[in-house]
């Protein structure tokens, strides 16, 4: 029993170690899976950012190129421009109407006002731009704007293509040194991406500028202006340049409608990014190439991936599924080992209980047999009556040993499924006629009376049963009644029968003290009686009822305890033929 007490603590300790190891592995795997998922998410986010930047730069390229290609004369005040056109019409008619070329094209939708700073002040080629010009002059005085722009180049035809069309740091070499705080590889990739987009923008600017210059040379118009520079002043974005016109330095440009432009650009990449934003590119950013537009000094704040994107975190990742399967296997294995261990412990306890019960049950009759046979052999019993009493006692003890051995062997055969109790169709009365005398003899030996009350209709009933098994079950029930109800005032052991829908029910009942509820719960457990209980109550292994129920069920019937108010009653049901 000491070994049994140590079994479960050892098992619990082993299970705790396995669970702790699995928990540690689970934590490590979940962290790795989360890191991998985050890496995939970031990679997908960066890819979507790259695609969004290409879309935005591709959409802005023709608009920016058109602004770079505008000639300097296009920014003259409207009245001066109309006068020049009227004077030129007499010599070289110009198609396209009287509208200045600065108002031609769809790019004007994203421009609040075109302006020119000269000695006369701030003017515009647009007739309805006076209110916006006053606001622009208040927000951005001419000295501030001059300080933000590079000096003008020398005048001459086709000067614009020689200028840098984007900010100086936009088209940087991808092989340059990475900025502090960023990996060299990522900084190089960002620079390469920005350089590729900048090269595409430069190509469009060159083509459009060359076309504009060619058209103006054929038309004998003013030369193409120099490249414009994007300038941020607070939240206001301007495209401006310093040029020399007739020896005078002027500033020309376009006041960009940044809220409308920003909304238009973000709408073009709404399927790639959720909650994205475009903000002015800060000059002191750690990586000047990361998430930067090549066409404007604007930085993309990516926001989040759209729901269902390829980089979104998958709750049912292969690692998590493997963990669930592993935990399931561990729990199933733990339960299986626990059940196996419980079976082994139960078998060990039953074996110990069997050895203890059999030893106790064998000791008493063997002692009686040994003592009485020695007395008879030594001639110590001379009286004939005493000799007959001793011999009768020896026969009873031998019957008791035979019944004990018969029960043990029958239970062993049932445990190995070798009982051989094959049911046959037989009349119930035929079996009862053979077993009644034996049952009555057993009751007589205990000083009790067997009362059999089986109606003829029940006795003539054909049932499916095994005669030997039925006889052994009834003998076990009567034997228990004789052992436990022998001291009752009512010495009757009643056997009755009745017909039920499923078959025939035989009831064995006594008027003894009955069975306490605590013991009734384990009546049909094999070897449930300890040696102490056997010594305090009645001899026996605690095997008869367990054996009887198993034999009854093996034949298709059942055995149950009814538990009346006085005494004990057991009902054996046999199936119909």
C-alpha positions in Angstrom: 0.0 0.0 0.0 2.9 2.3 0.5 3.9 1.8 -3.1 0.4 2.7 -4.1 0.5 5.9 -2.0 3.7 7.0 -3.8 2.4 6.2 -7.3 0.0 9.2 -7.7 2.4 11.9 -6.3 5.1 10.6 -8.7 2.6 10.7 -11.6 1.5 14.2 -10.6 5.1 15.4 -10.5 5.8 13.9 -13.9 2.7 15.5 -15.4 3.7 18.9 -13.8 7.1 18.6 -15.4 5.6 17.8 -18.8 3.1 20.6 -18.6 5.7 23.1 -17.5 7.9 22.0 -20.5 5.0 22.3 -22.9 4.1 25.7 -21.5 7.7 26.9 -22.0 7.8 25.5 -25.5 4.4 27.1 -26.2 5.5 30.5 -24.9 8.7 30.3 -27.1 6.8 29.2 -30.2 4.0 31.8 -29.7 6.7 34.5 -29.4 8.4 33.2 -32.6 5.1 33.0 -34.4 4.2 36.5 -33.3 7.7 37.8 -34.5 7.3 36.0 -37.8 3.8 37.4 -38.3 5.0 40.9 -37.4 7.8 40.5 -39.9 5.4 39.4 -42.6 3.1 42.3 -41.7 6.0 44.8 -41.9 7.2 43.4 -45.2 3.7 43.6 -46.7 3.3 47.1 -45.3 6.6 48.2 -46.8 5.6 46.6 -50.1 2.3 48.4 -50.1 4.1 51.7 -49.2 6.4 51.2 -52.2 3.4 50.6 -54.5 1.6 53.5 -53.1 4.6 55.8 -53.6 4.9 54.6 -57.2 1.2 55.3 -57.8 1.4 58.8 -56.3 4.6 59.8 -58.1 3.2 58.4 -61.4 0.0 60.4 -60.9 1.9 63.6 -60.0 4.6 63.2 -62.7 2.6 64.7 -65.6 1.3 67.6 -63.4 4.8 68.4 -62.0 6.3 68.1 -65.5 3.8 70.5 -66.9 4.6 73.1 -64.3 8.4 72.7 -64.9 7.8 73.1 -68.6 5.9 76.4 -68.5 7.6 79.3 -70.1 8.5 82.3 -68.1 6.2 84.5 -70.2 3.2 82.5 -69.2 3.3 84.1 -65.7 2.9 87.7 -66.9 -0.2 89.6 -65.7 -3.3 88.8 -67.8 -3.6 92.3 -69.4 0.1 92.4 -70.4 -0.2 88.9 -71.9 -3.3 89.8 -73.9 -1.6 92.8 -75.3 1.4 90.8 -76.3 -0.8 88.2 -78.0 -2.7 90.9 -79.9 0.5 92.6 -81.1 1.9 89.2 -82.2 -1.2 88.2 -84.1 -0.4 90.6 -86.9 2.8 88.8 -87.6 2.4 85.2 -86.4 -1.1 84.1 -85.5 -1.1 81.8 -82.4 -3.8 79.1 -82.1 -5.4 78.3 -78.7 -7.4 81.4 -78.0 -6.7 84.3 -75.7 -6.3 82.3 -72.5 -2.7 82.3 -71.2 -1.1 78.9 -71.4 -0.7 78.7 -67.6 -4.5 78.0 -67.5 -4.4 75.2 -70.0 -4.6 71.6 -68.8 -6.2 69.7 -66.0 -3.3 70.4 -63.6 -5.0 73.8 -62.8 -7.5 71.9 -60.6 -4.9 71.4 -57.9 -3.5 75.0 -58.0 -5.0 77.7 -55.9 -3.2 80.5 -57.8 -0.4 81.2 -60.2 1.8 84.2 -59.2 4.8 86.3 -60.1 6.9 88.6 -57.8 8.6 91.4 -59.7 9.4 95.0 -59.0 5.8 96.0 -59.3 4.8 93.5 -56.6 2.7 90.3 -56.6 0.7 89.7 -59.8 -1.1 86.8 -61.4 -2.0 85.7 -64.9 -5.5 84.8 -63.5 -8.2 87.4 -63.5 -9.9 86.2 -60.3 -6.8 85.6 -58.2 -6.6 89.0 -56.4 -8.0 87.7 -53.1 -5.7 84.6 -53.0 -2.7 86.8 -54.0 -3.3 89.1 -50.9 -3.5 86.0 -48.7 -0.3 84.6 -50.3 1.6 87.9 -49.8 0.6 87.9 -46.2 1.6 84.3 -45.6 4.9 84.3 -47.6 6.6 87.7 -48.1 9.0 87.9 -51.1 12.2 88.0 -49.1 11.3 84.7 -47.4 10.5 83.1 -50.7 13.7 84.3 -52.2 15.7 82.9 -49.4 14.1 79.5 -49.9 15.0 79.3 -53.7 18.3 78.8 -55.4 19.7 81.7 -57.5 18.5 81.9 -61.0 20.6 80.5 -63.9 21.8 82.5 -66.7 19.2 83.4 -69.3 19.1 81.5 -72.5 17.0 79.1 -74.4 16.4 75.6 -73.1 17.8 76.5 -69.7 15.3 74.4 -67.8 16.5 70.9 -68.8 19.9 71.7 -67.3 18.3 72.3 -63.8 17.6 69.7 -61.2 13.8 69.1 -61.4 13.5 67.7 -57.8 15.0 68.7 -54.5 18.7 68.0 -54.2 18.4 65.1 -51.8 15.5 63.4 -53.6 17.5 61.7 -56.3 20.4 60.3 -54.2 22.7 57.5 -54.9 21.6 54.1 -53.6 25.3 53.3 -52.8 25.7 56.2 -50.4 26.3 55.6 -46.7 23.3 54.9 -44.6 22.0 57.4 -42.1 22.7 56.9 -38.4 20.2 54.6 -36.8 19.2 52.7 -39.9 20.5 49.5 -41.4 22.7 49.9 -44.5 20.6 47.5 -46.5 17.2 49.2 -45.8 18.7 52.7 -46.3 20.2 51.5 -49.7 16.8 50.0 -50.8 15.0 53.2 -49.8 17.6 55.3 -51.8 17.3 53.0 -54.8 13.5 53.2 -54.8 13.6 57.0 -54.5 16.2 57.2 -57.2 14.1 55.0 -59.6 11.0 57.1 -59.0 13.1 60.3 -59.4 14.6 59.1 -62.6 11.1 58.4 -64.0 10.0 61.9 -63.0 13.1 63.4 -64.6 12.4 61.6 -67.8 8.9 63.0 -68.1 10.2 66.4 -67.3 12.8 66.2 -70.0 10.4 65.0 -72.6 7.7 67.6 -71.8 10.2 70.4 -71.5 11.8 69.5 -74.8 8.4 69.4 -76.5 7.5 72.7 -75.0 10.8 74.2 -76.1 10.4 72.8 -79.6 6.9 74.3 -79.9 8.1 77.7 -78.7 11.1 77.8 -81.0 8.8 77.0 -84.0 6.3 79.6 -82.7 9.1 82.1 -82.0 7.8 82.5 -78.5 9.7 83.2 -75.2 12.1 80.6 -74.0 11.1 77.8 -71.6 11.6 78.7 -68.0 13.9 77.1 -65.4 12.8 74.2 -63.2 10.6 74.9 -60.3 11.4 74.0 -56.7 8.8 72.8 -54.1 8.8 74.9 -51.0 6.9 74.3 -47.8 5.9 77.2 -45.6 4.0 75.9 -42.7 1.2 73.8 -44.2 1.3 75.6 -47.5 3.1 74.1 -50.6 4.4 76.2 -53.5 6.2 75.4 -56.7 8.4 78.4 -57.3 11.6 79.5 -59.3 13.8 82.5 -59.6 14.3 83.7 -63.2 15.8 86.6 -65.0 13.5 88.5 -67.3 15.0 91.6 -69.1 17.7 91.8 -66.5 15.3 91.8 -63.6 15.1 88.9 -61.1 11.5 87.7 -60.6 9.9 84.8 -58.7 7.3 82.7 -60.5 5.3 79.8 -59.2 2.1 78.1 -58.3 0.4 77.9 -55.0 -0.7 74.3 -54.7 -4.1 73.4 -53.3 -2.5 70.9 -50.9 -5.6 69.6 -49.1 -7.2 68.7 -52.5 -4.0 67.2 -53.8 -3.4 65.3 -50.6 -7.0 63.8 -50.7 -6.6 62.9 -54.4 -3.3 61.1 -53.8 -4.5 59.2 -50.7 -7.6 58.1 -52.6 -5.4 56.5 -55.3 -3.8 54.2 -52.7 -6.8 53.5 -50.5 -6.8 49.8 -51.5 -3.2 49.5 -50.3 -3.2 51.4 -47.0 -5.8 52.3 -44.3 -5.5 55.5 -42.5 -2.5 56.7 -44.4 -1.5 60.4 -44.5 0.9 62.7 -46.4 2.9 65.2 -44.3 5.7 67.6 -45.1 9.0 65.9 -45.2 11.0 66.9 -42.1 14.5 68.0 -42.8 16.1 66.3 -39.8 14.6 62.8 -40.4 16.9 59.9 -39.6 16.5 58.3 -43.1 15.9 61.0 -45.7 14.9 58.4 -48.3 12.3 56.4 -46.5 8.7 56.7 -47.6 9.5 60.0 -49.5 7.8 61.1 -52.7 10.2 61.9 -55.5 8.0 64.6 -57.0 7.3 66.6 -53.8 9.0 67.0 -50.4 6.2 64.9 -48.8 6.5 61.9 -46.6 4.0 59.1 -46.5 2.7 57.9 -43.1 1.4 54.4 -44.0 -1.2 53.7 -41.3 -2.4 50.1 -41.4 -2.9 47.3 -43.9 -6.4 46.8 -45.1 -8.4 44.0 -43.7 -7.8 40.7 -45.5 -4.4 41.8 -46.9 -1.8 39.2 -47.5 0.3 40.5 -44.6 -2.5 40.5 -42.1 -1.9 38.3 -39.0 -3.4 34.9 -39.4 -4.8 33.6 -36.1 -4.7 30.0 -37.4 -1.0 29.9 -38.4 0.6 26.5 -38.9 2.7 26.9 -35.7 -0.5 27.6 -33.6 -2.3 24.6 -35.2 0.8 22.5 -34.4 0.7 23.7 -30.9 -3.0 22.9 -30.5 -2.3 19.4 -31.9 0.7 18.9 -29.6 -1.3 20.0 -26.5 -4.1 17.7 -27.5 -1.7 14.8 -27.9 -0.1 15.6 -24.5 -3.5 15.8 -22.8 -4.7 12.6 -24.4 -1.4 10.8 -23.5 -1.6 12.1 -19.9 -5.2 10.9 -19.6 -4.3 7.6 -21.2 -1.3 7.1 -18.8 -3.5 8.2 -15.9 -6.2 5.7 -16.8 -3.6 3.0 -17.3 -2.0 3.8 -14.0 -5.4 3.8 -12.3 -6.1 0.4 -13.8 -2.8 -0.9 -12.6 -3.3 0.5 -9.2 -6.9 -0.8 -9.1 -5.7 -4.2 -10.2 -2.9 -4.2 -7.6 -5.4 -3.3 -4.9 -7.9 -5.9 -6.1 -5.1 -8.5 -6.1 -4.1 -7.5 -2.6 -7.7 -7.6 -1.5 -8.2 -11.0 -3.2 -5.1 -12.4 -1.5 -6.2 -11.0 1.9 -9.8 -12.2 1.5 -8.9 -15.7 0.2 -6.3 -16.1 2.9 -8.9 -15.2 5.6 -11.6 -17.3 4.0 -9.3 -20.3 3.7 -7.8 -20.1 7.1 -11.0 -20.7 9.1 -12.3 -23.9 7.2 -8.8 -25.3 6.9 -8.2 -24.9 10.6 -11.5 -26.6 11.3 -10.7 -29.4 8.8 -7.3 -29.9 10.3 -8.5 -30.0 13.9 -11.4 -32.2 13.4 -9.5 -34.7 11.2 -6.7 -34.9 13.7 -9.2 -35.6 16.5 -11.0 -38.3 14.5 -7.7 -39.9 13.4 -6.3 -39.9 17.0 -9.5 -41.6 18.3 -10.3 -38.7 20.5 -14.0 -38.8 19.6 -15.4 -42.1 20.8 -19.1 -41.2 20.9 -20.9 -41.9 17.7 -23.1 -38.8 17.9 -20.1 -36.6 18.2 -18.4 -38.4 15.4 -21.4 -37.7 13.2 -21.5 -34.0 14.2 -17.8 -33.7 13.4 -18.2 -35.4 10.1 -21.2 -33.1 9.3 -19.1 -30.1 10.1 -16.3 -31.4 7.9 -18.7 -31.8 5.0 -20.1 -28.3 5.5 -16.6 -26.8 5.5 -15.7 -28.8 2.5 -18.8 -27.5 0.7 -17.9 -24.0 1.8 -14.4 -24.4 0.3 -15.8 -25.9 -2.8 -18.2 -23.0 -3.2 -15.4 -20.5 -2.6 -13.1 -22.2 -5.2 -16.0 -22.4 -7.7 -16.7 -18.7 -7.4 -13.0 -17.8 -7.8 -12.7 -20.0 -10.9 -15.9 -18.7 -12.4 -14.8 -15.1 -11.9 -11.4 -15.9 -13.4 -13.1 -17.3 -16.5 -15.2 -14.2 -16.8 -12.2 -12.0 -16.5 -10.6 -13.8 -19.4 -13.9 -14.0 -21.4 -13.7 -17.8 -21.2 -16.7 -18.4 -19.0 -18.5 -20.5 -21.6 -22.0 -19.6 -20.2 -23.8 -19.9 -23.5 -27.5 -19.3 -23.0 -30.0 -21.8 -24.3 -33.8 -21.8 -24.5 -35.2 -23.7 -21.5 -38.3 -23.7 -19.3 -37.7 -21.8 -16.1 -39.4 -24.6 -14.0 -36.9 -27.2 -15.2 -34.0 -25.2 -13.8 -35.8 -24.3 -10.6 -36.8 -28.0 -10.0 -33.1 -29.0 -10.0 -31.8 -26.1 -7.9 -34.6 -25.8 -5.2 -33.4 -28.8 -3.2 -29.9 -27.4 -3.0 -31.1 -24.0 -2.0 -33.4 -25.5 0.7 -30.4 -27.5 2.1 -28.3 -24.4 2.3 -31.1 -22.5 4.1 -31.6 -25.5 6.5 -27.9 -25.5 7.3 -28.2 -21.9 8.4 -31.3 -22.6 10.4 -33.6 -20.8 7.9 -36.4 -21.8 5.6 -36.6 -21.4 1.9 -40.0 -20.3 0.6 -40.4 -20.7 -3.2 -43.4 -18.9 -4.7 -43.1 -19.2 -8.4 -46.6 -19.3 -10.2 -47.1 -22.0 -12.8 -47.4 -19.5 -15.5 -43.9 -18.2 -14.7 -42.5 -21.7 -14.3 -43.7 -22.7 -17.7 -42.2 -19.6 -19.3 -39.4 -20.3 -21.8 -36.3 -18.1 -21.2 -32.8 -17.8 -22.6 -30.3 -18.7 -19.9 -27.6 -21.1 -18.9 -28.7 -23.6 -16.3 -25.4 -23.8 -14.5 -25.0 -20.0 -14.4 -28.6 -19.6 -13.2 -28.1 -22.2 -10.5 -24.9 -20.5 -9.3 -26.5 -17.1 -9.2 -29.5 -18.3 -7.2 -27.2 -20.2 -4.8 -25.0 -17.0 -4.3 -28.1 -14.9 -3.5 -29.5 -17.5 -1.0 -26.1 -18.1 0.5 -25.8 -14.3 1.2 -29.3 -14.2 2.7 -28.4 -17.1 5.0 -25.1 -15.4 6.1 -26.5 -11.9 6.8 -30.0 -12.6 7.9 -29.4 -15.7 10.0 -30.0 -13.8 13.2 -33.3 -12.2 12.1 -36.5 -13.1 13.8 -38.1 -14.0 10.5 -36.1 -16.9 9.2 -37.6 -17.1 5.8 -35.7 -16.7 2.5 -38.3 -16.0 -0.2 -37.9 -16.8 -3.9 -40.6 -15.4 -6.1 -41.1 -14.9 -9.8 -43.2 -12.8 -12.1 -43.4 -12.0 -15.8 -42.2 -8.7 -17.1 -42.3 -7.2 -20.6 -38.7 -7.9 -21.2 -38.6 -11.4 -19.7 -39.0 -13.1 -16.3 -37.9 -11.6 -13.0 -36.8 -13.8 -10.1 -36.7 -12.1 -6.7 -34.7 -13.4 -3.7 -35.6 -11.6 -0.5 -34.9 -11.9 3.2 -35.9 -10.1 6.4 -32.5 -9.4 7.8 -30.9 -6.1 8.8 -30.5 -5.0 5.2 -27.5 -3.2 3.6 -26.3 0.2 4.7 -26.4 2.9 2.0 -22.6 3.3 2.2 -22.1 -0.4 1.4 -24.9 -0.6 -1.2 -22.9 1.7 -3.5 -20.2 -0.9 -3.8 -22.2 -4.1 -3.6 -21.3 -5.3 -7.1 -17.6 -4.5 -6.9 -15.4 -7.6 -6.8 -13.5 -8.1 -3.5 -15.1 -5.1 -2.1 -15.1 -6.6 1.4 -12.0 -6.2 3.5 -10.7 -8.9 5.8 -11.8 -6.7 8.8 -15.4 -6.5 7.5 -15.4 -10.2 6.9 -14.3 -10.8 10.4 -16.9 -8.4 11.8 -19.9 -9.5 9.8 -20.0 -12.7 7.8 -17.3 -14.7 6.1 -16.9 -14.3 2.3 -14.7 -12.7 -0.4 -17.1 -10.0 -1.5 -17.1 -11.8 -4.9 -20.5 -13.5 -5.1 -22.6 -10.5 -6.1 -20.1 -9.2 -8.6 -19.8 -12.6 -10.2 -23.6 -13.1 -10.3 -24.2 -9.7 -12.0 -21.5 -10.4 -14.6 -22.9 -13.9 -15.3 -26.4 -12.5 -15.6 -25.3 -9.8 -18.1 -23.3 -12.2 -20.1 -26.5 -14.1 -20.7 -28.5 -11.0 -21.7 -30.1 -10.4 -18.3 -29.3 -8.3 -15.3 -29.1 -8.4 -11.5 -30.1 -5.4 -9.4 -30.5 -4.5 -5.7 -33.9 -3.3 -4.7 -33.2 -2.3 -1.1 -36.6 -2.5 0.7 -37.2 -0.9 4.0 -36.6 -4.2 5.9 -34.1 -6.8 4.8 -32.5 -7.1 1.4 -34.0 -8.0 -2.0 -32.2 -8.8 -5.3 -34.0 -9.2 -8.6 -32.6 -11.3 -11.4 -34.1 -10.7 -14.9 -33.9 -13.3 -17.6 -34.7 -12.5 -21.3 -37.5 -14.1 -23.1 -36.8 -17.0 -25.5 
